[in-house]
Amino acid sequence: MRAVLWSVLLAALAWAPGGSLAQAPRVAHAEFAHGIAPPPHRPPPGELRVWGHPQAAGWLSRQAQRFQRRNPGIRIVPRLTGSDVGMAALYTGQADIVLMGREATESEVKAFEWVYRYRPMAVPILSGSLDRVGQSPALVVFVHRDNPVDSLSLEQLDGIFGTAREAGWRDGQPVASAARGADRDIRRWGDLGLGGDWSQRAIRIYAPMAESGTGKFFRMRVLADSNRMHWDAITEFADPVVGPEDSGARILAALARDPSGIAISNLQFARPEVRPVRLVDGAGEAVAASRQSIAEGGYPLARTVYAYVNKPVGEAIDPQVLAWLRDVLGEPVPEPDADSAYLPLPEDRRRDALQSLDAR
């Protein structure tokens, strides 16, 4: 009965005029306060309900076949309708595992926490692709081919895109930033040391919508999830509701016409008029986006695919969920093919993820 009540609540919020899944935590908290307990956090016996992005279907299908050969008593039930609704499915008891091609935002985590009074557990399971749209491609910073800038740090990107000078985040932990205060604003190319005619050129920014999945990932990694951005210089590009044209292609088409611009896109849409910029890693080395730099963990704007699960504080992970996570992390990722271009986790992250499964 409780599961039915939560399902009705979710549906009502999704379809009510002006409603959205993001409103669910407020109502859920009110219902909880009136005596309705949160929905069950254990999967049905013999079943694992996996939600996530449709582009993960090929990888999940192969993984499910392997898992079910080893665990014939557990059936994988996929529902790949999108990352953005996954967390809502987790905190309403409709999902057991949610695959997200980025870290959940703080608002998504707070929504779960509002219902259960603890945070969901995030387990990294894959690295995103190098350049496959829809499969968590690495973000790449581009400049016009005439621009002499060769490399940038995340702190410098913070200075270009942001106004808050906050630290970025990775795996739910803050990544320290030296950039603080308005004196770190980077508004002209001369602020990056370019001389001559470049010194007084204002930097114009071309980027995905800040609230898109790509935009959220960039804000999380570079701006600590802040939306305090240099909006006067930013042109945002939304993916079309209908049509095949990706925002990443249109972003680089705009940059191709603007020598003073900078853009966020991915390598699939690279074109002769623009070129990618290397990014400085934690060791101070300038790193280009490549399959090797992603698989080794060196490229700063590589994405990670996470499995979010419901693990109450002080309890072990559900045995069925644990079996699935161990199966995923215990095998190397196949070579990229026509269906899936995901890359393996760096070995140190894979070991740490396996160890985290035993922690309470």
N, C-alpha and C positions, 0 to 999 in steps of 0.2 A: 504493500500500500504506500509506504514511504517513497519507494522508487517512482511510483505512478505520480505522486504529488510533485516530486522534483521534475519529472518529465513535463507535467502540465505547466509548472512554473517556467521552465525553459522555453517551451513553445509559446506561452503567453507573452513572454518578454520579446521573443524574436519577431512576433507578428503584430504586437500592439503598435498603434500609431506613435511614431517617434521613439519606439522602444528599440533596444539593442541588447545583445548578449552582455555588453559591458555593464548594463544596469543590474544584471542578475545578482551580484553580491549584496547589494543594498536590500533587496527584497528577501533574499535568502537569509540574511542576518536577522531581519524582522521576524520571519517565520520560525527561525531557530530559537529566537528569544521567547516565542509563544509555545515552545514545547515540541516542535517537530525536529527530530534528530537529523543530522546530515545523512545522506544516502550511504548505503554500504560501500566500503572501500575494497572489498574482496571481489575478484571476478567470479562469474558462475563456474561451478565445477566442470572441468573438461573444456573450457572455452577461454580464449583471450580476445578481447575486443580492441583492435588496434585502429586508432584514428590518425589522420595526418594528411599530407599533401598528395594530390593525385599523381604527381610526377614520381612519387616513391613506389608506385604500384609494381613496376618491373622488379626492382630490388626486393620488395617485400614478398612478392610471389615466389621468387627463388629461395629466399630465406625461409619462408613458411614451409615449403616442401622439404627442405633439409631438416628443419626443426621437427616437423611432424613425423618424419621417418625415425627420429631419435626419441620422440615423445608421442607415440601413437594415441595416447589417451587425451591429448590436448589439441583442440581445433582452433586455428587462427581465423578470426572473423574480421576482415578489413572493412573500414569505412573511411575512405580517403576523400574527404570533402573539403579539406583545406586546413592549414595550420591555425588560422585565426579562431576557428571554432573549437579546436581541439581542447584547449584548457577548460572551456565551458563544459565540454563533454566529460572531462575528468572530474570537475567539482560537482557535477550533477549525477555522478555514478553511471554514466553511459559508456565510458571508456575505461580501459584498464591500462593502456599504454598510448601515449600521444607522441607522435613523431613530429618534431619541429626543426626546420632548417635554420634555426637561429636560437639564441637565448630568449626565453620568455621575458617580456617586459615586466617592469615592476608592477604595473597596474594589473597585468594578467596573473602574476603571482599573488598579489594582494586579494584578487577575486577568489582564488582558491583558499587562501588563508582565512578569509572572512567566513567561509563556510566551515572549514575543518579546524581552525585555530592552530594550524602548523603549515609550513610551506611544502610544496611538492618537491620530490626528489628529482633532480636532473642528472641523467647519466649520458655522457657523450658516447656515441656509438659509431659514427662515421665522420670523415671529413667531407665537406661539400666538393662539388666538381670544380674543375678549373674554369670552364667556360660554357657549361650546358645550362641554358635558360630553364628555370623550373626545378633544377637540381642543386640549389644552393651554390651558385657559381661564386667564385672569389670576386670581391669588388676590386676594381682597378681605377686608379686616378689617371686621367688623361689630360694632356695639355695640347695646344696647337703645335704642329710640327715646327713652326718658326720660334717657339718658346724655348729658351736655353735651359730651363730648369730640368735637372736630371733626377733628383730624388727629394723626398719630403718625409718628415717624421709625423707621427700621429699628433704630436703637440703642435706642429705647424698647421696641420689640417684643422685642429681645434681652433687655432687662431684665425684661419681663413673662414671656416664655416660657422663658428660659434661666437657667442658673446659672454658666456658664463664662466669660461675657463675652469671647467670641472675635469675630473679624471674619468677615463673610460672604464669599461668593465669587461671581464672575461671569465666565463664559468662561474658567474655570480660573485666574483671578487673584484675589488677596485684595482685598476692599473694606474699606478702613480703617474701624475703629470706635473711637469715643472711649470706649466703655463698657468699663470694666475693674473687676474686684473686686466684692466683696459689697456695697459701698456704692452700686453701680448697680442693685441689685435693685429691681424695682418690683412690690410685692405688694399694695398698696392703691391705690384710686383717688386718694387724697390725695397719693401719690407723684408723680402727674402734675399736681398743682396744683389738684385739685378740692376745694372747701371744703364747709362745712356737713355735712349728713348723709352726703355722699359720701366725706368724708375718711378715715373709718375702715372703709369697706366693702372687704372682701377681693375681689380680682379672681379670678373663676372663669373657666376657659378651656375652650372647646369646639373640638375640632380633629380633622382626619382622623388616622388611625393614622400614627405617626411613620415606619413602614417602608413605607407606601404610596407610590406615585409622587408624589402631592401632598405628603405629609409629607416625603419626601426632598428635594423641591424647596424647600420652606419652610426646612428645616433647613440646606440648602446656602446659600441666599441670605441667611438671617438669622443662623444659628447656626454657620456654618462647618462644617456637616455633623456637628455635635456632637449627641449624644443626652443630654447633661447638661441636662435640662430640669426645670422646676418641676413635677414629677410630682404632688405633693400637690394641685395646683390644676387639673390637666388631666383632662378627660373625653374619651377618644378614641372615634371612631366608625369602624367598619370597614364597607366596602361589603359588602352581603350576597352570599353565594355564589350564591344563587338569588333572583330577584326584581328588579323594576325600580327599587326605591327607592334613590336615591343617598345616600351619607353626607352630602353637602352640604345636602340638604333636611332631614335629621334634625338636623344640627348647628344650623341656624337655627331649627328648631322648638324645640329645647332653649333656645336663647338667648331666644326670644320669651317664655319663662316665667321668665327670670332677669334682672332689671334690672341686677344686678351683674356680668353676664358679658361676655365678649369672645369672638369666634369667627372662624375662618378658613373661608371657603366661596367661592362665586362668585356673580355677579350673576343667574344663571339662577334661583336659588332665593330671591331677595330676597322679603320679605313685609312687610306693613304694620307689624308690631311691632318691626322691627329696621331699622337704617339703616347704609349703608356709611360708612367713615371714609377721608378723604383721607390719602395717604402722602407724606412729605417726600422729594423727590428730591435728587440730588447738589448741586443749586444752591440748596437750602434752600427750594424752592417746594413747597407742598402741592398734590398732583396727584390728581385723581379717575381711576378706571379708566374709559377710554373707548376706542373704536376709534382716535381721533386720538392720544391719549396713548400708546397701545401702538405704533402705526405710527411715531410720531416718537421713540420710545425714552425717553419721560419717566416712564412709570409704573414704579415700582421692583419690583413683583411680577408684571410681565408675564413670560410664559414664552417660551422660544425653542425651536424645533425644530432639532436638530443632526443632521448626517450624520457618523457616526463611520466612519473608514476606516483601513486598515492602510497606513501610509507609513513604511517603514524610514528611519532616520536617514541623511542624505546621499544619498538616492535621490529621484528624482522620483515624483510620484503616478502610479499606473498609468494609461496613456493612456485606457482605457475609462472608468475611474472619473473621471478628470479631465474627460473630455468631458461626462459626466453632471452633474458639479458646475457646470461652466461654463454648461451649458444652464439649470440651475435658477436660478443667480444672475444670469444674463443677461437674464431676462425678468421683468416685473412679475407679482406674484401676482394672479390674477383676483379680481374682487369676490366676497365671500362669497355662497354660494348654498346650496341645500338639502343638498348633499353635503359641502361644505367651508366652514369659517368661518375658516381660517387667514388671517393678515394679513401684509403684506409686512414685510421687515426695514427698520429705519431706514436711510436712504440711506448714512450714514457706515459703518454696520456691513456693508452689502452691498459697498461699495467695499473695505473692509478684508478681507473674506472673499475677494473675487476676487484681491486682491494676495497673500494668504497661499497661494494655490494655486501660485504660481510660486516660493515660498520652498523652499529645500532644508534 
